[in-house]
Amino acid sequence: MVPLYKVETRHTRQVLKDFIKFTYKVKNPRASLRLYTLSGCFFVLAAALKGLTTQMIIFAAIGIALFLFTLFRHEIAISKLAKNDLNYQNQSDIIFNFGMNGFVIENKTIPSEEKLKYSQVTDFYRDTRNYYIGVNNEELHILPHLDFKLGNQNEFAAFMKARTNKEVTELKISLKEKLKRVRAEMKFAEEQHDQRIAEKKKKLK
């Protein structure tokens, strides 16, 4: 396979943080709001009770516990993930090679190689720091923009769309960044069009 895009990455603390942030944002987008609301309800119940009663103390304690859990739940989740992620513990070198018909994920530290087809890609997201690729509705792979070693990361979304027929789902980006990405995707589409025309001309000769 001839790689068109290559990403060399590791599971850093920032990658784990982005993974947890992504999971909460996409899978449970309103969980924090619900938890803060619930803790507020317990504070209201505690305030409604007159005097320093046992019930008031219990309601206030539950409200404080819920509030603190919601406030620090990202850090709690990151710590748990770090304890279970061997790639983070070993700082494994993970290499993604994307070709025309599929892509390969290679782990240099924990020797393994996984060959995947673009038809197995079920989700495709992007924010200001990473691409997120979901495979078979089970695995999630994070590709930091700064870790692209081959290929223009700004054109990667257009490439993946051409290979998977899936639009990239944007996760809160600025208007300036949106315009930059639209221009990159238009440039990629033009290059693909020019390439097809060149191939047709070669066949006619």
C-alpha positions, 0 to 999 in steps of 0.5 A, a space after each residue: 500500500 502506498 500511503 497518501 497520509 501518515 500520522 505518527 502519534 502517542 496517547 499523551 495526557 492531552 490525547 486522553 483529555 481530548 478523548 474524554 471531552 469528545 465522549 462527553 460532548 458526543 455521547 452525553 452532551 447534556 450530562 453536565 447540565 443535568 448533574 448541575 441541575 440535580 445538585 441545584 435541586 438538592 440545594 433548594 430542598 436544603 434551603 427550604 428546610 428551616 433550621 439545621 436539621 438532619 434532613 437539611 444537612 443530608 440534602 446539602 451534602 448530596 448537593 455539594 457531592 454532586 456539584 464537585 463530582 460534576 466539576 471534576 468528573 473529566 479529571 476523574 475519568 482521565 485518571 481512570 483511563 490512564 490507569 487502564 490504557 497500556 498505550 499511555 503507560 508505555 507511550 506507544 508509537 502508533 502509526 496510521 497509514 492511509 492509502 487509496 483502498 484502506 488504512 493500516 494502524 501499526 503499534 511499534 511498542 506493543 507489536 501489532 498491525 490492523 488493516 481496515 477498509 474505509 467501509 468500516 469507518 462509521 463516524 468521522 469528526 473534527 475539532 480544532 486539535 484532532 480528527 476522530 475516526 470511529 470504526 465499526 461503531 466500537 473503536 475510536 481513533 484520535 489523530 492530532 493535527 500536529 502529528 501528520 507526517 505525510 499529506 496536508 492535514 487540512 485536506 484530510 477531511 476531503 480525502 476521507 469523504 471521497 473514500 468513505 462517502 461520509 461528511 466530517 462532523 464539525 465540533 465547535 470551530 471558529 468561522 475563520 477556521 471553517 473558511 480555511 477548511 472549506 478552501 482546503 477542501 475546494 483545493 483538494 476537489 480541484 486537484 482530484 478533478 485535474 487528476 481524473 482529466 489527466 488520466 483520461 487524456 493519457 488513455 486517449 493517447 
